[in-house]
């Protein structure tokens, strides 16, 4: 096959093959607007059930955005949803404790353009013709990010699922001191997508778009973003590098993809100090993350005084994940979820929304998300059932301690 390349948003697009993966519906997935013309207005109301719920989630599996044998494939969200069903962590079993949005808004081009260049957004929309003709196309010059005929629309749906959760969590916080935690079970992921284009499996910066939305629509000026994906969230980093009102804090494996997020990258101009990058040595695990949370994340958030906390929840730091070399466990993610929930309650009226990012071992991904849900609803962890501690080895405690001491010095913590 003869391949033709087209420049789009700073990246080259290459056709990869002839196959189109159809959109698959499942009884587990909620209804949502599927037409780009069907963009509902901002929801400002909150039902009594939502105000008393402990978790509110939205599910956007992007079943048409799929490439066989690719780590970021359409099996990811269904695996999570199936695990939640099996472990009775769904509205069917939990009543009003856990709520799933049955309808949510699709993000608009204006929403996306608050972070990404319009040339990229419109270029991607136009490229759907090529993707439809050729099956799928390669959209990232520096990594294996792909698009199919449905990628543009499904990426708008994913971003909209996150925005709708912001709406509902904020509304609930006005009538309850303990609003539900939002969790966007969405794909494609977003934290690598830079303002000018896609990168690292990511199409639109879902968390970054939600941060701007929280400011613009809800008047929440100060947004604190925690990114615990094993890879640096370079797209989110770049979007807010000079912004003093959005604090971006990323923990990630030192030297891993995409090679950004150095410890001395702390923001620029008015935003100097509002970016905190903490690369940790390979082999870092539960002890390292607990220490980082207590000694870095908590004091940073306390000093920043956020109006809302958004979380890039990547589950690829798990010891079983194939794409990195951390040794987090299911229990690590339970502790993170529990601690972040408490942090949001202490600092910003409980307003907090998680966004699914990485996680490519389907079993560890789904078990870890399920344990996050248990943390949100105040139930004990089931990590002991899933974690084989025989996989673990000694953490690089001295290197972790060095990194923490340096970050404390850089940020005067």
Residue pairs with C-beta under 8 A, 6 or more apart in sequence:
1 15
1 17
1 18
3 14
3 15
4 15
5 12
5 13
5 14
6 12
6 13
6 127
6 130
7 13
8 120
8 123
8 124
8 127
8 139
8 197
9 116
9 117
9 119
9 120
9 123
9 124
9 196
9 197
9 198
10 120
10 141
10 194
10 196
10 197
11 139
11 140
11 141
11 142
11 197
11 198
11 199
12 138
12 141
13 127
13 130
13 137
13 138
13 139
13 147
14 137
14 138
15 130
15 134
15 135
15 136
15 137
15 138
16 67
16 134
16 135
16 136
16 137
16 138
16 146
17 134
17 135
17 136
18 134
18 135
19 68
19 135
19 136
20 132
20 135
20 136
20 148
20 149
21 63
21 64
21 65
21 66
21 67
21 68
21 74
21 136
21 148
22 63
22 64
23 63
23 64
23 150
24 63
24 64
24 74
25 63
26 61
26 63
26 78
26 81
28 59
28 78
28 81
28 82
28 85
29 59
29 60
29 61
29 81
30 58
30 59
30 100
30 101
30 102
30 103
30 104
31 102
31 103
32 60
32 103
32 104
32 106
32 157
32 160
32 161
33 39
33 40
33 103
33 104
33 105
33 106
33 157
33 160
34 106
34 153
34 157
36 106
36 153
36 156
38 106
39 105
39 106
39 107
39 108
39 160
40 103
40 104
40 105
40 106
41 105
42 105
42 167
42 217
43 105
43 164
43 167
43 168
43 171
44 167
44 171
45 171
46 168
46 171
46 172
46 174
46 175
49 96
49 99
50 56
50 99
50 168
50 171
50 172
50 180
51 172
51 175
51 176
51 179
52 96
52 176
53 96
53 97
53 98
53 99
53 172
53 180
54 97
54 98
54 178
54 180
54 181
54 376
54 377
54 378
55 97
55 98
55 99
55 180
55 181
55 182
55 183
55 373
55 376
55 377
56 98
56 99
56 100
56 101
56 165
56 168
56 169
56 172
56 180
56 181
56 182
56 183
57 98
57 99
57 100
57 101
57 165
57 182
57 183
57 184
57 185
58 100
58 101
58 104
58 161
58 162
58 164
58 165
58 182
58 183
58 184
58 185
58 186
59 77
59 81
59 100
59 161
59 185
59 186
60 77
60 154
60 157
60 158
60 160
60 161
60 184
60 185
60 186
60 187
61 74
61 76
61 77
61 78
61 81
61 185
61 186
61 187
62 74
62 77
62 150
62 151
62 154
62 155
62 157
62 158
62 186
62 187
62 188
63 74
63 78
64 74
64 148
64 149
64 150
64 151
64 154
65 74
65 147
65 148
65 150
65 151
65 154
65 155
65 187
65 188
66 73
66 74
66 148
67 73
67 136
67 146
67 148
70 144
70 146
71 201
71 322
71 323
71 360
72 187
72 188
72 189
72 201
72 358
72 360
74 187
75 362
76 187
76 356
76 359
76 360
76 362
76 365
77 185
77 186
77 187
77 356
79 362
79 363
79 365
79 366
80 185
80 356
80 365
80 366
80 369
80 370
81 185
82 366
83 366
83 367
83 369
83 370
84 90
84 366
84 369
84 370
84 373
85 92
87 370
87 382
88 94
89 98
89 370
89 373
89 374
89 377
90 98
90 100
91 98
91 99
91 100
94 377
97 377
98 373
98 377
99 180
101 161
101 164
101 165
101 168
104 160
104 161
104 163
104 164
104 165
105 160
105 163
105 164
105 167
106 153
106 156
106 157
106 160
107 156
107 157
107 159
107 160
107 163
107 204
107 209
108 156
109 118
109 121
109 122
111 159
111 160
111 163
111 209
111 213
112 121
112 156
112 159
112 204
112 209
113 121
114 209
114 212
114 213
114 216
115 195
115 204
115 205
115 208
115 209
115 212
115 239
116 193
116 195
116 196
116 197
116 204
116 205
117 195
117 196
119 196
120 195
120 196
120 197
120 198
124 139
124 147
124 151
124 152
124 155
124 198
124 203
125 152
127 137
127 139
127 147
127 152
128 147
128 149
128 150
128 151
128 152
128 153
130 137
131 137
131 147
131 148
131 149
131 151
132 149
135 148
136 146
136 147
136 148
136 149
137 146
137 147
138 144
138 145
138 146
139 145
139 146
139 147
139 197
139 198
139 203
140 197
140 198
140 199
140 200
142 199
142 200
142 258
143 199
143 200
143 201
143 257
143 258
144 201
145 198
145 199
145 200
145 201
145 202
145 203
147 198
147 203
151 188
151 203
154 188
155 188
155 203
155 204
156 204
158 184
158 186
158 187
158 188
158 190
158 204
158 206
159 186
159 190
159 204
159 206
159 209
159 210
161 184
161 186
162 184
162 186
162 206
162 207
162 209
162 210
162 353
162 355
163 209
163 210
163 213
165 182
165 183
165 184
165 353
166 182
166 210
166 213
166 214
166 217
166 218
166 308
166 353
167 217
167 218
168 180
168 182
169 179
169 180
169 181
169 182
169 308
169 351
169 352
169 353
170 214
170 218
170 220
170 308
170 351
172 179
172 180
173 179
173 349
173 350
173 351
176 350
177 349
177 350
178 345
178 350
179 349
179 350
179 351
180 376
181 337
181 341
181 344
181 350
181 352
181 353
181 354
181 376
182 352
182 353
182 354
183 313
183 353
183 354
183 356
183 369
183 372
183 373
183 376
184 206
184 353
184 354
184 355
184 356
185 356
185 369
186 206
186 355
186 356
187 356
188 201
188 202
188 203
188 204
189 201
189 202
189 206
189 314
189 356
189 357
189 358
190 202
190 203
190 204
190 205
190 206
190 207
190 208
190 209
190 235
190 236
190 312
190 355
190 357
191 202
191 205
191 206
191 207
191 208
191 227
191 229
191 231
191 233
191 234
191 235
191 236
191 312
191 314
191 357
192 199
192 200
192 201
192 202
192 231
192 233
192 234
192 235
192 258
193 199
193 200
193 202
193 203
193 204
193 205
193 235
194 205
194 234
194 235
194 238
194 239
195 205
195 235
195 238
195 239
199 234
199 235
199 258
200 231
200 234
200 257
200 258
201 358
202 235
205 235
205 236
205 239
206 355
207 225
207 227
207 233
207 236
207 310
207 311
207 312
207 355
208 235
208 236
208 239
208 240
210 310
210 353
210 355
211 223
211 225
211 240
211 246
211 310
214 220
214 223
214 307
214 308
214 310
215 221
215 223
215 245
215 246
218 308
220 307
220 308
220 351
221 245
221 307
222 245
222 246
222 247
222 304
222 305
222 306
222 307
223 245
223 246
223 247
223 306
223 307
223 308
223 309
223 310
224 246
224 247
224 249
224 300
224 301
224 304
224 306
224 308
224 309
224 310
224 347
224 348
225 236
225 240
225 246
225 247
225 248
225 249
225 309
225 310
225 311
225 312
226 249
226 297
226 309
226 310
226 311
226 312
226 340
227 233
227 236
227 248
227 249
227 250
227 251
227 252
227 311
227 312
227 314
227 357
228 251
228 289
228 311
228 312
228 313
228 314
228 317
228 336
229 250
229 252
229 312
229 313
229 314
229 316
229 317
229 357
229 358
230 252
230 253
230 256
230 314
230 316
230 317
230 321
230 323
230 324
230 326
230 358
231 252
231 253
231 256
231 257
231 258
231 314
231 316
231 323
231 324
231 358
232 250
232 252
232 256
232 258
232 259
232 260
232 261
232 277
232 279
233 248
233 250
233 252
233 261
233 312
233 357
234 258
234 260
234 261
236 248
236 250
236 312
237 248
237 250
237 260
237 261
237 265
237 275
237 277
240 246
240 248
240 271
240 274
240 275
241 267
241 268
241 271
241 275
242 267
242 268
242 269
242 270
242 271
243 270
243 271
243 274
244 267
244 270
244 271
244 273
244 274
245 274
246 274
247 274
247 275
247 276
247 300
247 301
247 304
247 306
248 274
248 275
248 276
249 275
249 276
249 278
249 296
249 297
249 300
250 261
250 276
250 277
250 278
250 312
251 278
251 280
251 289
251 292
252 261
252 277
252 278
252 279
252 280
253 279
253 280
253 281
253 282
253 284
253 317
253 324
253 325
253 326
254 279
254 280
254 281
254 282
254 403
255 279
255 282
256 282
256 324
256 325
257 323
261 277
261 279
262 277
262 279
263 277
263 278
263 279
263 403
263 406
263 407
263 410
264 410
265 275
265 277
266 272
266 273
266 275
266 276
266 277
266 410
266 411
267 273
267 274
267 275
273 411
274 304
276 296
276 300
276 407
276 411
278 292
278 296
278 403
278 404
278 407
279 403
280 288
280 292
280 326
280 399
280 400
280 403
281 396
281 399
281 400
281 403
282 324
282 325
282 326
282 396
283 325
283 326
283 327
283 393
283 394
283 395
283 396
284 326
284 327
284 395
284 396
284 400
285 319
285 326
285 327
285 328
285 329
285 332
285 392
285 395
286 327
286 328
286 329
286 331
286 332
286 335
287 395
287 397
287 400
288 395
288 397
288 400
289 317
289 328
289 332
289 335
289 336
290 332
290 335
291 400
291 404
292 400
292 404
293 335
293 336
293 339
295 404
295 408
295 413
296 404
296 407
296 408
296 413
297 343
298 343
299 413
300 411
300 413
301 309
301 343
301 347
302 347
303 413
305 347
306 347
306 348
307 348
307 351
308 344
308 348
308 351
308 352
308 353
309 340
309 343
309 344
309 347
309 348
309 351
309 352
309 353
310 352
310 353
310 355
311 340
311 352
311 353
311 354
311 355
312 355
312 357
313 354
313 355
313 356
313 357
313 369
313 372
314 357
314 358
314 359
315 321
315 333
315 356
315 357
315 358
315 359
315 364
315 365
315 368
315 369
316 323
316 324
316 357
316 358
316 359
316 360
317 324
317 326
317 328
317 332
318 326
318 328
318 329
318 330
318 332
318 333
318 359
318 361
318 364
318 365
318 368
319 326
319 327
319 328
319 329
319 364
319 391
319 392
320 361
320 363
320 364
320 391
321 358
321 359
321 360
321 361
321 364
321 365
322 360
322 361
323 358
323 360
327 391
327 392
327 393
327 395
329 383
329 387
329 389
329 392
330 364
330 367
330 368
330 371
330 381
330 382
330 383
330 386
330 387
331 371
331 381
331 383
331 384
331 387
333 368
333 369
333 371
333 372
334 368
334 371
334 372
334 374
334 375
334 381
334 383
335 375
336 372
337 354
337 371
337 372
337 373
337 375
337 376
338 375
338 376
340 352
340 354
341 350
341 352
341 375
341 376
344 350
344 351
344 352
354 372
356 369
359 365
359 368
359 369
364 386
367 382
367 386
370 382
371 381
371 382
371 383
371 386
374 380
374 381
374 382
375 381
407 413
